[in-house]
Amino acid sequence: MANEKKLPTFGLIEKYNEEGAKNLELLEKHSAQVNESQALVTALEYRYEQELTKLVKEGKDGSKQLDEISEQLSAAERDLANKKRMMQVAKHLNKRKITKEDIEQELREYQEKYQVEVITPAIKELRQLKEAYIAKFLEVKQKIDHFDVEARNAFFTVNQSYKGMSIPYGVGFRGLDNVRHKCITDVDLIELDRGLQPSSLKPRTKPVKGIDGITRFEPLAEDVEGDNE
């Protein structure tokens, strides 16, 4: 509907999710830095052990090479320790400002406001439509009953020997299918409760064989012409 008012959303959950996304992004950044530093430490440890093994096997004095690797390893270990501390600080600083309790409290307020401002007015409109529907149904029933009285009076006046209850004259919905199409039924209510558009609102059709011999389905004339019956 073009003019239908946009329904209010629960905005705090969006802020909650944004906050969580930002926190996660920051923690992933620090986690990646820790992993990178850890990989360098592991690689230098491996390199040190490989170099040490090689020197021992060859019987060489490689103190200089080992010292260089040790210095690099010490620097990498210090860097790793710093990165880990930074990650711990980031975790502490990134504690949620919007808590679970905040969400639940505001959700209760949202529920109350939504009921008052959105649901209750819609239910009142539904009640008005119900009253209008019932009034129109009773109007149709009164008109049908009026015809029945008039027709019976005329029929029995000229058929005084007739002993039956029904007469060959009548007006109304003209069949159960018309009742389903025009009135609200139990089936409609079941489908509405499921959030479905009632199937009784679908256009009714009838098979019509064309001059080419092919049968097609066309809308019922009474529906197309505004349900004139």
C-alpha positions in Angstrom: 0.0 0.0 0.0 1.5 3.3 -1.1 0.1 5.3 1.9 0.5 2.6 4.5 2.4 3.8 7.5 5.7 2.1 8.0 5.8 -0.1 11.0 8.2 0.9 13.8 11.3 -1.4 14.2 13.2 -2.4 17.3 16.2 -0.1 16.6 18.3 -1.1 19.7 19.0 -4.6 18.3 20.5 -2.9 15.2 22.8 -0.9 17.4 23.6 -4.0 19.4 24.6 -5.9 16.3 26.6 -3.0 15.0 28.5 -2.8 18.3 29.1 -6.5 18.2 30.4 -6.3 14.6 32.8 -3.5 15.5 34.1 -5.4 18.5 34.6 -8.5 16.5 36.4 -6.6 13.8 38.8 -5.1 16.3 39.4 -8.5 18.1 40.0 -10.2 14.7 42.5 -7.6 13.9 44.5 -8.1 17.1 44.1 -11.9 16.8 45.6 -11.8 13.3 48.5 -9.8 14.7 49.1 -12.3 17.5 48.9 -15.2 15.0 51.4 -13.4 12.7 53.8 -12.8 15.6 53.4 -16.4 16.9 54.2 -17.7 13.4 57.4 -15.7 13.3 58.5 -17.0 16.7 57.8 -20.6 15.7 59.7 -20.1 12.4 62.7 -18.6 14.3 62.7 -21.4 16.9 62.7 -23.9 14.1 65.5 -22.0 12.3 67.6 -21.9 15.5 67.2 -25.6 16.0 68.0 -26.4 12.4 71.1 -24.1 12.4 72.3 -25.6 15.8 71.9 -29.2 14.5 73.8 -28.3 11.3 76.7 -26.7 13.1 77.0 -29.6 15.6 77.0 -32.2 12.7 79.6 -30.2 10.8 81.7 -29.5 13.9 81.7 -25.8 13.3 81.6 -22.9 15.7 78.5 -20.9 14.7 78.1 -18.8 17.7 77.7 -15.7 15.6 74.9 -17.2 13.5 73.2 -18.5 16.5 73.4 -15.2 18.3 71.9 -13.4 15.4 69.0 -15.9 15.3 68.6 -15.6 19.1 68.4 -11.8 18.9 65.7 -12.1 16.2 63.9 -14.7 18.3 64.0 -12.6 21.5 62.7 -9.6 19.6 59.9 -11.7 18.1 59.0 -13.1 21.5 58.9 -9.5 22.9 56.7 -8.5 20.0 54.4 -11.5 20.6 54.1 -10.7 24.3 53.2 -7.1 23.4 50.6 -8.2 20.8 49.0 -10.6 23.4 48.8 -7.8 26.0 47.2 -5.5 23.4 44.7 -8.2 22.6 43.8 -8.6 26.3 43.3 -4.8 26.6 41.2 -4.7 23.5 39.0 -7.5 24.9 38.6 -5.4 28.1 37.8 -2.2 26.3 35.4 -3.9 23.9 33.0 -5.1 26.5 29.5 -4.4 25.3 28.0 -1.1 26.2 24.5 -2.4 25.3 23.7 -5.4 27.6 21.3 -8.3 27.4 19.3 -6.6 30.2 19.2 -3.3 28.2 17.7 -5.3 25.2 15.1 -7.0 27.4 14.1 -3.8 29.1 13.7 -1.9 25.9 12.0 -4.8 24.2 9.3 -4.7 26.9 8.9 -1.0 26.3 8.8 -1.5 22.5 6.1 -4.2 23.1 3.9 -1.9 25.1 4.2 1.0 22.7 3.7 -1.2 19.7 0.5 -2.7 21.2 -0.9 0.8 22.0 0.1 2.6 18.8 -0.1 -0.1 16.2 -2.1 -3.2 17.2 -4.9 -1.6 19.2 -6.0 0.9 16.5 -5.9 -1.8 13.9 -8.0 -4.1 16.1 -10.5 -1.2 16.5 -10.7 -0.8 12.8 -11.2 -4.6 12.4 -14.1 -4.3 14.9 -15.7 -1.6 12.9 -15.4 -3.7 9.7 -16.9 -6.6 11.6 -19.9 -4.5 12.6 -20.2 -3.2 9.0 -20.0 -6.8 7.7 -22.6 -8.1 10.1 -24.9 -5.1 9.4 -24.7 -5.8 5.6 -25.2 -9.5 6.1 -28.4 -8.8 8.2 -29.5 -6.4 5.5 -29.2 -9.1 2.8 -30.9 -11.6 5.1 -33.8 -9.1 5.7 -34.2 -8.6 1.9 -34.2 -12.3 1.3 -36.8 -12.8 4.0 -38.9 -10.0 2.6 -39.0 -11.7 -0.8 -39.8 -15.0 0.8 -42.8 -13.6 2.7 -44.1 -11.9 -0.5 -43.5 -14.9 -2.7 -45.1 -17.3 -0.2 -48.2 -15.1 0.2 -48.7 -14.9 -3.5 -48.0 -18.6 -4.2 -50.2 -20.0 -1.4 -53.0 -17.6 -2.4 -53.2 -19.2 -5.8 -52.2 -22.7 -4.7 -54.4 -23.3 -1.6 -54.4 -27.0 -2.0 -50.6 -27.2 -2.0 -49.4 -29.0 1.1 -45.6 -28.6 0.8 -43.4 -26.3 2.8 -41.0 -25.1 0.0 -42.1 -23.1 -3.0 -40.5 -22.9 -6.5 -39.5 -19.3 -6.0 -36.5 -17.9 -4.0 -33.7 -15.5 -4.0 -30.4 -15.5 -2.1 -26.8 -16.5 -2.5 -27.7 -19.2 -5.0 -25.5 -22.0 -3.9 -22.8 -22.8 -1.3 -20.1 -21.7 -3.7 -21.6 -18.2 -3.7 -21.7 -18.2 0.1 -18.0 -19.1 0.2 -17.2 -16.4 -2.3 -19.3 -13.6 -0.7 -19.2 -14.3 3.0 -16.5 -14.9 5.7 -16.4 -18.7 6.4 -14.6 -20.9 8.9 -12.1 -21.8 6.1 -11.3 -18.1 5.6 -10.6 -17.7 9.3 -8.3 -20.8 9.3 -6.4 -19.5 6.4 -6.2 -16.0 7.9 -4.9 -17.4 11.1 -2.1 -19.0 9.1 -1.3 -15.6 7.6 -2.6 -16.6 4.2 -4.8 -14.8 1.7 -8.1 -16.7 1.8 -8.5 -18.8 -1.3 -12.2 -17.7 -1.5 -10.9 -14.3 -2.8 -9.4 -15.9 -5.9 -11.3 -15.1 -9.1 -13.8 -17.9 -10.0 -13.7 -19.3 -13.5 -15.7 -21.6 -15.7 -14.6 -23.7 -18.6 -15.6 -22.3 -22.0 -14.9 -24.2 -25.3 -13.8 -21.8 -28.1 -14.6 -22.1 -31.8 -11.2 -23.7 -32.2 -12.3 -26.5 -29.9 -9.9 -25.6 -27.1 -11.4 -25.3 -23.6 -10.3 -22.2 -21.7 -11.2 -20.9 -18.3 -12.8 -17.5 -18.1 -14.0 -15.4 -15.1 -17.6 -15.8 -14.1 -19.7 -13.0 -15.6 -21.3 -12.2 -12.3 -17.9 -11.5 -10.7 -16.6 -9.4 -13.6 -19.8 -7.4 -13.6 -19.6 -6.5 -9.9 -21.4 -9.5 -8.5 -24.8 -8.5 -9.7 -27.2 -11.3 -8.9 
